[in-house]
Amino acid sequence: MACNGTGCESGCYKDSTGDEVEKSSTEKLNGDVNGDGNHHRHQTTCLKCKAAEATVFTGGEGGSRFCADCFRSNLYGKFKLAVTSHAMISPTDKVLVAFSGGPSSRVALQFVSEMQLKSQTNFDATAIRDRSLPVFGVGVAFIDETEIHPITCTDFNKAIEDIKEIVSNLSPPKKELHIVPIRNIYSTKTSDGSETLKNLINTVSDATGKEDLLSHLRMLSLQKIAIENGYTKLVLGSCTSRIACHVLAATVKGQGYSLAADIQYADARWEIPVVLPLRDCLIQELNILCSLDSLKIVEEFKDSRGGINGLVSSFVKLLQEENPSRECTIVRTAGKLTPFPFNKIPETNTDSNDVNLASQRRHKKFNLKPIESLPPDSFCPICNSPITDLQSMNSFRNSQTTPELFGAACCSSCQYQILPEELSSMEEFYSFLPESVIDRAKNGNQKWIREKIQDCLILDDEDEV
């Protein structure tokens, strides 16, 4: 079900890679051309249980075949392996799942809910005196972007009702749903957040820049929801297919230095760490699961991508059709880039030793080797990508805030794709930015600065000992 490569660490049990929409066995197999009934039965038997008839075929010719139950358990196994081996969720966590309505975030929400239900069942079955570990909490966040991508009032109301129904039908415990318009990234001091947001987007002339800026604002919105409601982890539904597109698009945009930071299982450079439990799952697999389990998705908010992102997405789709292992190969190759120190979940004092014991054992097998000796000097105030040029950032922090210095503090990709070239347009763009972006430019990534200071103090204590 995943890549063929010998170096794959996706937890896919070393089956062939790729995926297609479910087809019948008569469509996928040539049948028993020689009249050999046993051979025909062998070719239509599930590769995992070797008993039930295969109904799900993946990877094209010579690919994998599963019965529905084995396909479902294999996909959930990938998710569970990513969560446990990278310490994504602990019993003391309060997890916020970002839900866009598509198949990736729908499956992520479903799997997190199932994991929580199993934890709750084990908790209830344990004697009261032995209940030392709590059950992690789960919330759901949906970012309303209709101010940028408007839809009819009827479609909007239907989509919101569908989202509420999806969340309410999840297994207990009850999940809190946050439906927040993206304009809320502006503080209450802003008279009209909706109009300011539209003006900000309109100052960007490049189609790719508009999409990228909106994506960065979406992350800021999710972070704000998580911080204000006490969440400790943010779960995204980014899958192998989406990450493969990002790898190529980031390369084209000149984001090679920061690429390694975006494609790991965990990203703790944000105030609330971001985790990607579906990193080893293909979009075709997620679509099949949604069809098998009748998982409802919301189509009203689906919009086509343009610019570089759209071209790369079409190109990767074409590659995948020609060779079902392409997406896995792209991600596996990019995965050889050395991650940054923040690409792991930091240990907290509130976590008990018992909670982290199992994950520590798994980490020995999936041990990251970050660039400990070469930490990023600073982060781009717009996209939060790590950058190495600290001179412009220091001048920005030590001087009066100006649009020119803000632009100099941004990464080269944001300077080229997002920032306006004309000085007057740049001043207008700067005036429409959310306060959180300006503060990050002035003060830096405070979370990362605090962690570096703590690491230095720990090293000093160890040296004294």
Salt bridges, closest charged atoms under 4 A:
GLU20 OE1 - LYS28 NZ 2.75
ASP69 OD1 - ARG72 NH1 3.17
ASP93 OD2 - LYS233 NZ 2.77
GLU145 OE2 - ARG218 NE 2.38
GLU147 OE2 - ARG183 NH1 2.48
ASP162 OD2 - LYS158 NZ 3.05
ASP162 OD1 - LYS296 NZ 3.04
GLU165 OE1 - LYS296 NZ 3.35
GLU176 OE1 - HIS178 NE2 3.97
ASP212 OD2 - LYS253 NZ 2.95
ASP262 OD2 - HIS246 NE2 3.17
ASP262 OD1 - ARG269 NH2 2.62
ASP267 OD2 - ARG269 NH2 2.86
GLU271 OE2 - ARG450 NH2 3.24
ASP280 OD1 - ARG279 NH1 3.80
GLU285 OE2 - LYS78 NZ 3.15
ASP293 OD1 - ARG72 NH2 2.52
GLU300 OE2 - LYS158 NZ 3.41
ASP303 OD2 - HIS149 NE2 3.83
GLU372 OE2 - LYS344 NZ 3.59
GLU451 OE2 - LYS447 NZ 2.60
